[in-house]
Amino acid sequence: MTYTFNVLLIGFLFSFQTAFTQNSPFRAFSQLLTRANMIFQKPGGVQETPTIANRQMNYEYAVKYTHKNFEVRYAIRPLDYLLEDYTAWQKKKKPGDIMLDPNTLHSSLLQVTILNISGGQLPDIAQFDSVAVRQEFNADWGATAFVEVGKEFGQSYKYCMVVALHKENYADAYIFYLSDTKEGFAELMDAAFYSLRFK
C-alpha cells in the first residue's frame, strides 16, 4: 500500500512539474496580458511553439500553424512601471532635466523594432485609422509594416508583417507574422489578426 501510494505521489508530482513547465511560457505571457489590460484569443489551427532568444527583438509567446511554415509571435510591453517612474520623476525634476512620457514613444519604438529585426531596413509604415484601431483593437494607435527579416530574429523565415498597438497608460504590443514565402501570407495572417487586443 505504501509503495503504491509513493508511486502515485511521484507520478502526480512529475505530471504537475511537467504541466507547470509546459504552461510556463503562457503563464508569463498571461501575466503581461493582465498588466497590459489585454485579451488574447488563440487562433484556430495553431499550436504553441518555443520562443527563440535573440538580440534583435525579444518576445514572450509564439504560435505556429501545424501544416504551414507560418508563425505568429507576440511581444507585450506594459507601461505601468515606466509610468510610475515618470510620475515620480515629474515630482522631483530639476530645471534642465529631461524624461519622455512613455505614452509618446510608440511610433519611435516601432521604427527601432523594425530596424532591429530587419538588420537596418526601414520600409514604409502604414498607420491605422484612429477610429478603426479603436473599434477593432480598442487601442489608441496602431501601425503596420512589411519587412524582410534578419537571420537572428527570422531564423528560417524571410518575411515579416509587424503590427504595433498602443493604449494610453497601459501598454505597447507587437505582433510579428512570419513566413518563408509571400504566397498565402495574407490569408494566414488574417486568421490571427484579431488574436490580441485591449479590453
Residue pairs with C-beta under 8 A, 6 or more apart in sequence:
25 48
25 50
25 51
25 60
25 61
26 48
26 61
28 60
29 40
29 60
29 61
29 74
29 76
30 40
32 38
32 60
32 76
32 78
33 39
33 40
33 76
35 76
35 78
35 80
35 171
36 76
36 77
36 78
36 167
36 170
36 171
36 173
36 198
37 167
37 170
37 171
37 198
37 199
38 76
38 170
38 171
38 173
38 196
38 197
38 198
38 199
39 196
39 197
39 198
39 199
40 61
40 74
40 195
40 196
41 194
41 195
41 196
42 63
42 195
43 63
43 72
43 191
43 192
43 195
44 191
45 65
45 66
45 67
45 191
46 63
46 64
46 65
46 66
46 72
46 192
47 63
47 64
47 66
48 61
48 62
48 63
49 62
49 63
49 64
49 71
50 62
51 59
51 60
51 61
51 62
51 73
52 155
54 152
54 153
55 152
56 116
56 117
56 150
56 152
56 153
57 75
57 113
57 116
57 117
57 153
57 174
57 176
58 75
59 73
59 74
59 75
59 174
59 176
60 74
60 75
60 76
61 73
61 74
62 71
62 72
62 73
62 74
63 71
63 72
63 192
64 70
64 71
64 72
65 71
65 188
68 184
68 188
69 156
69 157
69 179
69 180
69 181
70 177
70 178
70 179
70 185
70 188
71 157
71 176
71 177
71 178
71 179
72 175
72 176
72 177
72 178
72 192
72 195
73 175
73 176
73 178
74 173
74 174
74 175
74 176
74 196
75 173
75 174
75 176
76 171
76 172
76 173
76 174
77 109
77 171
77 172
77 173
77 174
78 170
78 171
79 102
79 103
79 169
79 170
79 171
79 172
80 170
82 102
83 102
83 103
83 169
86 99
86 101
86 102
89 97
89 99
90 99
93 99
103 166
103 168
103 169
105 172
106 141
106 164
106 166
106 172
107 141
107 143
109 164
109 172
110 125
110 143
110 145
110 162
110 164
110 174
111 122
111 125
113 162
113 164
113 174
114 121
114 122
114 123
114 125
114 145
114 147
114 162
115 121
115 122
116 153
117 147
117 149
117 150
117 153
117 154
117 160
117 162
117 176
118 147
118 148
118 149
118 150
118 160
119 149
119 150
121 147
121 148
123 145
123 146
123 147
124 145
125 143
125 144
125 145
126 143
126 144
126 145
127 141
127 142
127 143
128 141
128 142
128 143
128 144
130 140
130 141
133 139
133 140
133 141
133 142
133 165
134 140
136 194
136 197
137 165
137 194
137 196
137 197
137 198
138 167
138 197
138 198
138 199
139 165
139 166
139 167
139 197
139 198
140 166
140 167
140 168
141 165
141 166
142 163
142 164
142 165
142 166
143 163
143 164
144 161
144 162
144 163
144 164
145 161
145 162
146 159
146 160
146 161
146 162
147 159
147 160
147 162
148 158
148 159
148 160
149 157
149 158
149 159
149 160
149 178
153 160
154 160
154 178
156 180
157 178
157 179
157 180
158 179
158 180
158 181
159 178
159 179
159 180
159 181
159 182
159 185
160 176
160 177
160 178
161 176
161 177
161 185
161 189
162 174
162 175
162 176
162 177
163 174
163 175
163 177
163 193
164 172
164 173
164 174
165 172
165 173
165 174
165 175
165 196
165 197
165 198
166 172
166 173
167 198
170 198
171 198
173 196
175 192
175 195
175 196
177 185
177 188
177 189
177 192
179 185
179 188
